[in-house]
């Protein structure tokens, strides 16, 4: 039984254990003071039947009411008059603690199911269970961050500078620390003997500043594993948390790197949030430049340079380290704010939400909460379909370069269809799925409106923007949840099919109306419709055109203006380049953005694209000639032609397969003689006379010129084919040399063409 709470607002962290012990930390909304409360909770779980707990005998009470005070094990019969579906989870089982309840279920399953060994609870069918913190939040009708803005909790950022990437091979020599309460400092250990004192000073500083959140970029994959390993080696108890022994621990949540958790402090990795955004690069420096948050005097150092630079120019490395944590703090405001807001909506800890899938990890706990609060049986999964639903269609109508481009967007098409037509899982007797989508869509539109209100402060507008982003994540996950089949507890493939069928009808209605107005369609799907007005008509007329089409759509479905561009290169479905009216270039899709692209190739591609989108074919040729000349004269260095590759095997694992199958990037790493691990990243280039090689000196110029000249054509110039007549492209980039009948480059023009009907549709 839960003891009375001091408050239901301001939760910044919850530590709930298997024995039912719960500690809650809150920030007082008015004063910001930290409040701590300790309580206990019963464990609870939805159960289809009681076969695994029959052995409890008189210890188990079964009633149509919730557990009475003093009850040991209890089954709350949520359908005392009988359940329409005998596969539904009819009982809400509870016990003295989560561990007690789970242990008895496992013990009973041994005999009830004829098992030879005690199973894990996750292996037993017939149950719906959430984590201990989620159980507490649901049973007390609470969520994190109620009443708090993003900056009211204490947020601390730290970053390590180390002599090697592995704690077995190197040590920490500098720790940069800052928080949102005015702290900014450096801890240093210039001598190896000082490292232990520095780590202890860091732990003391954390306890003194008492942050609610600890943030960094790749904190789960590098900083915490490294510093805990070094502390262990030096015999230092790494007491980072607020409760128990304070030791952080790892959770295997199926991600590439384990999730680190800490009692009383939420650990947030900005890298997790960035990876969801599909940016060209997820490195801190690249993302900071992308968002325009890098300091004007930003120091840039390659990883291998940092230790050597520190020996001779320590001030430079100190500045570099402090700027790292400054960028993390600024980045967190952008990429973590939606997860912070999301924690107000769903019964899950904040630190899990940057990784949680929006359907299973966010929406489903909200559905479970609704059935718990209503004291109704949780529905059984749908019968029949085994495979996930595949979704709708994408159509490419034209390819090449088109001018005067506009994007129209059916505002949240699938959520709008779900909402307008009352679509939801057939088994959802409470109709809570549709209610969540409808309510959050309404609230999201209001937050979106307020985020544009110039009368509000910047902080207030940020809060509204974060809330609308959080709500958008949930409502946009609704359709995917329906179509996930048995991967989702309340998935309904039939309902998902109705959504996509209606979506195709609406998309067809929109594209037909646009075509009737005389525009040229370029690409259409549920994310919107790109079209060309053929001639410049101005933004006001573009908006009016979209509004006139929107007026023909059913109530609840709205077509919105979603941007414009001078020109667009339509290459393939979801692969295009836009030249905005302010002169900026936007590349979208793997054809134009790849983490493995070389710097020299992207230099050419961006320059040539900018020229072609302006109709300047000679400019594109000049860019090609210039890069070819720079390669020939070795003006570029090795860093300009290198590519960054992720290692997929350990050195030991590759040794076992190397004789049978050589893998180029692993072979290059092998030849260095150094150890490597899964997840390590190396810079590779093709060295003249040696093939693919790990780059050790970025300033050298010993790359294979002919290889990179050929790659310029094959890997980069080919992406321009659809912008030109085939003969013109071959003349410009094919490498066949000047021909007697070649036409002057200044006479060449960019082109576009209609995509044949048989090539238009594509499954996403």
DAKAGI-V371713 format. One record per residue. RES is the residue in one small letter. D_CENTER is the distance of its C-alpha to the mean C-alpha in Angstrom with 2 decimals. Layout:
BEGIN
<<RES D_CENTER> <RES D_CENTER>>
END
This chain:
BEGIN
<<x 37.06> <x 34.92> <x 36.99> <x 37.02> <x 34.19> <x 34.83> <x 32.22> <x 29.31> <x 27.46> <x 25.71> <x 24.03> <x 21.97> <x 22.01> <x 23.58> <x 24.96> <x 26.30> <x 28.11> <x 29.65> <x 33.07> <x 32.22> <x 32.11> <x 29.69> <x 29.26> <x 27.63> <x 27.08> <x 27.25> <x 27.72> <x 30.79> <x 29.88> <x 33.01> <x 33.65> <x 30.32> <x 32.21> <x 30.52> <x 31.89> <x 31.72> <x 32.89> <x 33.54> <x 34.05> <x 34.08> <x 32.60> <x 33.76> <x 31.50> <x 30.91> <x 29.71> <x 30.28> <x 32.83> <x 34.26> <x 37.68> <x 39.50> <x 40.73> <x 39.00> <x 40.47> <x 44.01> <x 45.24> <x 44.71> <x 47.82> <x 49.01> <x 46.01> <x 43.94> <x 44.72> <x 43.72> <x 44.00> <x 42.69> <x 41.75> <x 39.16> <x 40.22> <x 43.19> <x 43.46> <x 44.60> <x 43.29> <x 42.32> <x 40.52> <x 40.13> <x 39.11> <x 38.54> <x 39.64> <x 37.44> <x 39.69> <x 43.24> <x 44.75> <x 42.95> <x 39.58> <x 39.44> <x 37.01> <x 38.04> <x 34.58> <x 33.05> <x 32.27> <x 35.49> <x 35.71> <x 33.90> <x 34.95> <x 35.11> <x 36.62> <x 37.56> <x 34.19> <x 31.14> <x 32.68> <x 36.07> <x 34.78> <x 32.62> <x 35.50> <x 38.02> <x 35.93> <x 35.52> <x 39.21> <x 40.36> <x 38.31> <x 40.26> <x 43.48> <x 42.32> <x 40.37> <x 42.62> <x 40.02> <x 41.19> <x 38.63> <x 36.68> <x 33.31> <x 29.98> <x 29.08> <x 26.00> <x 28.49> <x 30.70> <x 30.43> <x 31.47> <x 29.22> <x 26.19> <x 25.01> <x 22.31> <x 21.87> <x 24.55> <x 22.67> <x 21.55> <x 25.23> <x 26.44> <x 24.29> <x 25.32> <x 28.95> <x 29.35> <x 27.48> <x 25.27> <x 21.68> <x 20.32> <x 20.93> <x 23.51> <x 25.46> <x 23.48> <x 21.97> <x 19.18> <x 21.93> <x 24.35> <x 22.98> <x 23.75> <x 20.77> <x 21.59> <x 20.05> <x 21.60> <x 21.45> <x 23.73> <x 25.90> <x 27.34> <x 30.04> <x 28.10> <x 24.70> <x 26.18> <x 27.75> <x 30.56> <x 31.47> <x 30.79> <x 30.74> <x 29.24> <x 31.39> <x 29.53> <x 27.07> <x 25.91> <x 25.37> <x 24.88> <x 24.17> <x 24.20> <x 27.83> <x 29.31> <x 29.09> <x 28.58> <x 30.26> <x 30.48> <x 31.72> <x 33.45> <x 35.21> <x 37.14> <x 39.06> <x 37.67> <x 39.86> <x 38.05> <x 34.57> <x 35.29> <x 36.59> <x 33.51> <x 31.15> <x 33.48> <x 33.54> <x 29.74> <x 29.85> <x 32.70> <x 30.84> <x 27.85> <x 30.41> <x 32.24> <x 29.36> <x 28.00> <x 24.36> <x 22.34> <x 19.01> <x 18.64> <x 15.94> <x 15.38> <x 13.26> <x 13.18> <x 15.30> <x 14.56> <x 15.43> <x 18.28> <x 19.75> <x 20.33> <x 21.43> <x 23.69> <x 25.33> <x 25.92> <x 27.51> <x 29.68> <x 30.71> <x 31.67> <x 33.69> <x 35.46> <x 36.18> <x 34.26> <x 32.86> <x 29.29> <x 29.51> <x 26.37> <x 26.17> <x 28.40> <x 29.85> <x 31.40> <x 31.64> <x 28.57> <x 27.16> <x 23.37> <x 22.42> <x 19.75> <x 18.27> <x 17.43> <x 14.59> <x 14.37> <x 11.66> <x 13.01> <x 13.90> <x 15.44> <x 14.31> <x 17.01> <x 18.69> <x 21.73> <x 24.40> <x 24.30> <x 21.51> <x 17.78> <x 15.98> <x 12.72> <x 10.82> <x 9.51> <x 8.29> <x 5.67> <x 4.52> <x 5.67> <x 4.40> <x 2.08> <x 5.62> <x 7.75> <x 10.23> <x 13.46> <x 13.01> <x 10.62> <x 13.81> <x 14.71> <x 17.75> <x 16.31> <x 13.56> <x 16.40> <x 18.61> <x 16.24> <x 16.14> <x 19.80> <x 19.64> <x 21.34> <x 24.89> <x 27.76> <x 29.36> <x 26.25> <x 27.43> <x 25.75> <x 26.68> <x 25.70> <x 25.06> <x 28.47> <x 30.23> <x 29.26> <x 31.77> <x 34.58> <x 33.97> <x 34.07> <x 37.52> <x 39.02> <x 36.94> <x 35.37> <x 34.99> <x 32.66> <x 30.33> <x 30.54> <x 29.49> <x 26.60> <x 25.40> <x 25.78> <x 23.92> <x 20.96> <x 20.74> <x 21.56> <x 18.59> <x 16.26> <x 17.88> <x 17.56> <x 13.91> <x 13.25> <x 15.15> <x 12.84> <x 9.22> <x 10.31> <x 12.90> <x 11.16> <x 10.38> <x 13.95> <x 15.27> <x 13.63> <x 15.58> <x 18.70> <x 18.22> <x 17.39> <x 19.36> <x 16.80> <x 16.64> <x 14.39> <x 13.32> <x 11.93> <x 9.77> <x 6.78> <x 6.67> <x 8.72> <x 8.72> <x 9.89> <x 13.14> <x 14.41> <x 12.68> <x 13.34> <x 15.94> <x 18.09> <x 18.95> <x 20.07> <x 22.30> <x 23.70> <x 24.46> <x 26.37> <x 28.56> <x 29.21> <x 30.33> <x 32.44> <x 33.96> <x 33.58> <x 32.96> <x 29.38> <x 29.53> <x 29.66> <x 27.29> <x 28.66> <x 31.39> <x 31.65> <x 28.53> <x 26.94> <x 24.38> <x 21.27> <x 22.05> <x 21.30> <x 20.84> <x 22.53> <x 23.76> <x 23.09> <x 26.21> <x 27.09> <x 30.36> <x 31.13> <x 30.24> <x 31.36> <x 31.62> <x 32.21> <x 32.99> <x 32.53> <x 29.19> <x 27.74> <x 24.66> <x 25.24> <x 22.62> <x 23.50> <x 21.71> <x 19.13> <x 21.48> <x 20.66> <x 20.30> <x 23.48> <x 25.27> <x 24.38> <x 25.64> <x 28.66> <x 29.94> <x 29.26> <x 27.34> <x 26.00> <x 26.45> <x 30.16> <x 30.27> <x 28.83> <x 32.20> <x 30.96> <x 29.16> <x 26.41> <x 23.59> <x 25.06> <x 25.94> <x 22.41> <x 21.21> <x 24.35> <x 24.34> <x 20.76> <x 21.31> <x 24.49> <x 23.06> <x 20.12> <x 22.73> <x 24.73> <x 21.98> <x 21.20> <x 24.95> <x 25.30> <x 22.50> <x 24.88> <x 27.93> <x 29.48> <x 31.76> <x 29.03> <x 28.10> <x 25.02> <x 23.66> <x 24.42> <x 22.77> <x 19.54> <x 19.70> <x 20.31> <x 17.52> <x 15.01> <x 16.71> <x 16.63> <x 12.88> <x 12.58> <x 15.30> <x 13.97> <x 10.85> <x 13.57> <x 16.18> <x 14.18> <x 13.30> <x 17.06> <x 18.24> <x 15.90> <x 17.13> <x 20.66> <x 20.37> <x 18.94> <x 22.57> <x 23.31> <x 19.74> <x 19.73> <x 22.73> <x 23.57> <x 22.49> <x 25.18> <x 25.29> <x 28.32> <x 26.61> <x 23.67> <x 26.40> <x 28.07> <x 25.00> <x 24.53> <x 28.31> <x 28.55> <x 25.67> <x 27.65> <x 30.75> <x 29.26> <x 27.74> <x 31.15> <x 32.84> <x 30.78> <x 31.29> <x 34.97> <x 35.54> <x 33.95> <x 36.02> <x 39.08> <x 38.63> <x 39.03> <x 35.58> <x 34.17> <x 31.00> <x 28.52> <x 25.45> <x 24.64> <x 22.03> <x 20.23> <x 18.17> <x 21.56> <x 24.72> <x 25.58> <x 29.33> <x 32.00> <x 34.85> <x 36.94> <x 38.64> <x 37.55> <x 37.99> <x 36.07> <x 33.05> <x 35.24> <x 36.57> <x 33.14> <x 31.97> <x 35.26> <x 34.86> <x 31.47> <x 32.96> <x 35.93> <x 33.82> <x 31.75> <x 35.08> <x 35.86> <x 32.83> <x 33.17> <x 32.76> <x 29.21> <x 27.82> <x 27.44> <x 27.08> <x 25.79> <x 26.16> <x 22.80> <x 24.05> <x 26.66> <x 27.34> <x 30.52> <x 29.72> <x 27.26> <x 27.33> <x 26.39> <x 25.91> <x 24.33> <x 22.24> <x 18.94> <x 20.29> <x 22.09> <x 22.98> <x 23.96> <x 26.55> <x 26.25> <x 29.47> <x 28.77> <x 28.77> <x 25.11> <x 23.72> <x 20.36> <x 19.36> <x 17.12> <x 16.63> <x 17.20> <x 20.89> <x 20.46> <x 17.34> <x 17.01> <x 16.31> <x 19.75> <x 21.70> <x 24.68> <x 25.47> <x 28.87> <x 27.61> <x 25.03> <x 27.85> <x 30.00> <x 27.48> <x 26.49> <x 30.19> <x 31.40> <x 28.87> <x 29.84> <x 33.46> <x 33.24> <x 31.37> <x 34.29> <x 36.75> <x 37.86> <x 38.46> <x 40.62> <x 37.81> <x 35.53> <x 38.41> <x 39.03> <x 35.45> <x 35.94> <x 39.32> <x 38.15> <x 35.38> <x 37.83> <x 40.40> <x 38.05> <x 37.33> <x 41.06> <x 42.09> <x 39.33> <x 38.27> <x 34.71> <x 34.01> <x 32.16> <x 28.92> <x 29.05> <x 29.21> <x 27.01> <x 23.67> <x 21.07> <x 20.64> <x 18.91> <x 21.61> <x 21.37> <x 24.42> <x 26.43> <x 29.76> <x 31.57> <x 29.79> <x 30.40> <x 34.03> <x 34.57> <x 33.61> <x 34.59> <x 38.12> <x 37.15> <x 34.09> <x 33.29> <x 29.71> <x 29.84> <x 27.00> <x 28.03> <x 31.64> <x 31.10> <x 29.55> <x 32.41> <x 35.04> <x 34.09> <x 35.38> <x 32.59> <x 30.38> <x 26.78> <x 24.03> <x 21.07> <x 18.11> <x 20.57> <x 20.35> <x 23.61> <x 24.99> <x 27.24> <x 29.91> <x 32.95> <x 35.96> <x 39.30> <x 41.33> <x 38.73> <x 35.79> <x 32.18> <x 32.24> <x 30.05> <x 30.37> <x 32.23> <x 33.77> <x 31.61> <x 34.72> <x 36.87> <x 37.60> <x 38.47> <x 36.06> <x 37.43> <x 38.26> <x 39.06> <x 35.85> <x 33.73> <x 36.03> <x 35.61> <x 31.83> <x 31.89> <x 33.47> <x 31.74> <x 28.11> <x 28.17> <x 31.30> <x 30.77> <x 27.78> <x 30.46> <x 32.74> <x 32.07> <x 32.96> <x 36.50> <x 39.50> <x 39.40> <x 42.64> <x 41.44> <x 38.25> <x 40.43> <x 42.84> <x 40.26> <x 37.97> <x 39.67> <x 41.67> <x 44.98> <x 46.73> <x 48.85> <x 50.83> <x 54.15> <x 52.88> <x 49.55> <x 49.12> <x 48.40> <x 44.74> <x 45.40> <x 46.36> <x 43.03> <x 40.61> <x 37.02> <x 36.83> <x 34.92> <x 35.84> <x 35.24> <x 33.28> <x 35.67> <x 35.08> <x 34.62> <x 31.67> <x 29.85> <x 27.96> <x 24.98> <x 22.89> <x 19.15>>
END
